[in-house]
Structure formats: structure tokens, C-alpha cells
Amino acid sequence: MADGDLEALTQPLPDEFHAWVRGVAADLTSAVEAQAAEVEAAFDEIVAALPDGWGRKEFAARAVRHPLRGALFLRLDGKDYRPLVAAGAPGRRADTARDQGDEE
């Protein structure tokens, strides 16, 4: 979130909430940046292991097993995966539990 957006968000709040909102925003931003770094590292690792001339099929064969597969495919397509990561990375939590048979 840009600082201007955060300021606009906090303006109508009582002053005593401003520091708390900024702290929450900083924590969330840090968590998204950490997860984005994980996506980038996984993407680089997958691509480095692929043969010359690889295509989507070869990428998919490796990425489909990764817990962040949704973000990896968005990254492959040149799309912004940060909203997915910010939403809690569904590929990491829900899909992983289902893949392991832990779903209720």
C-alpha cells in the first residue's frame, strides 16, 4: 500500500489508531514481500532445472507440485501474483491440506 493510500485510510480514524494501522500495514507488507521472495526463489529454481527450449508443459510438470503453484504460474505468465500472496496464498494453505488428505 502506498503511503498516500495509507494516510487516506487512516485519516477518518481516531488518532490513537493511526500507529496501530501503520504497524499492521508494515507487518502485512513485510509478509507479502517475504512470500514474494519465496515465489521468486522457487521460480528461479524451477527454471534453472529445465532443459533448453523448455515450454509451459515442462514448467508445469515441476511447478504443479509446489505449494505456491498458483503464484508460480502467474509469474510464468508475467502477471502480478502479489494479490494472491496477499490474500493468504490459497495454493499454500487450502490446496496443500487437500493434497495431503487433511480436508474436513
C-alpha positions in Angstrom: 0.0 0.0 0.0 1.4 3.4 -0.9 1.9 5.8 1.9 -0.7 8.2 0.4 -3.2 5.4 0.4 -2.5 4.5 4.0 -2.8 8.1 5.0 -6.2 8.4 3.3 -7.2 5.2 5.0 -6.2 6.4 8.5 -7.4 10.0 8.2 -11.0 9.3 9.3 -9.8 7.1 12.2 -9.2 8.5 15.7 -5.6 9.5 16.2 -4.9 6.7 18.7 -5.5 4.1 15.9 -3.0 5.6 13.4 0.1 4.0 14.8 -1.6 0.6 15.1 -2.9 0.8 11.4 0.6 1.7 10.2 2.1 -1.2 12.2 -0.4 -3.7 10.8 0.3 -2.3 7.2 4.0 -2.7 7.8 3.6 -6.3 9.0 1.4 -7.2 6.1 3.7 -5.6 3.6 6.7 -7.4 5.1 4.8 -10.8 5.0 3.9 -10.3 1.3 7.4 -9.3 0.4 8.8 -12.4 2.2 6.3 -14.6 0.3 7.1 -12.9 -3.0 10.8 -13.6 -2.4 9.9 -17.2 -1.8 7.9 -17.3 -5.1 10.8 -15.7 -7.0 13.3 -18.2 -5.5 11.1 -21.2 -6.4 10.5 -19.8 -9.9 14.3 -19.4 -10.4 15.0 -22.9 -9.1 12.4 -24.5 -11.4 13.6 -22.6 -14.4 17.2 -23.4 -13.7 16.4 -27.1 -13.7 14.5 -27.0 -17.0 16.2 -28.0 -20.3 17.0 -25.5 -23.0 13.9 -24.7 -25.1 11.5 -25.6 -22.3 7.9 -24.7 -22.6 4.8 -24.3 -20.3 4.4 -28.1 -20.2 7.9 -28.7 -18.8 7.4 -25.9 -16.3 4.0 -27.2 -15.2 5.4 -30.7 -14.6 7.6 -29.2 -11.9 5.5 -26.3 -10.6 2.3 -28.2 -10.1 3.8 -30.0 -7.1 4.9 -26.7 -5.4 2.7 -25.3 -2.6 2.8 -21.8 -4.3 1.9 -23.2 -7.7 -0.8 -20.6 -8.4 1.7 -17.7 -7.9 4.3 -19.6 -9.9 2.0 -19.9 -12.9 1.1 -16.2 -12.6 4.8 -15.4 -12.5 5.4 -17.5 -15.6 2.6 -15.6 -17.4 4.1 -12.2 -16.4 1.2 -11.4 -14.2 1.2 -9.8 -10.8 1.0 -12.6 -8.2 1.2 -10.4 -5.1 -2.6 -10.1 -4.7 -2.7 -13.9 -4.5 0.1 -13.9 -2.0 -1.5 -11.1 0.0 -4.8 -13.0 0.1 -3.1 -15.8 2.0 -1.7 -17.8 -0.9 -4.5 -20.3 -1.4 -2.1 -22.6 -3.1 -0.1 -22.8 0.1 -2.9 -23.4 2.7 -6.1 -24.9 1.3 -4.6 -26.8 -1.6 -1.8 -28.2 0.5 -4.2 -29.5 3.1 -6.4 -31.1 0.4 -3.3 -32.7 -1.3 -2.4 -34.3 2.0 -5.9 -35.5 2.7 -6.4 -33.3 5.7 -9.5 -31.6 4.4 -12.6 -31.9 6.6 
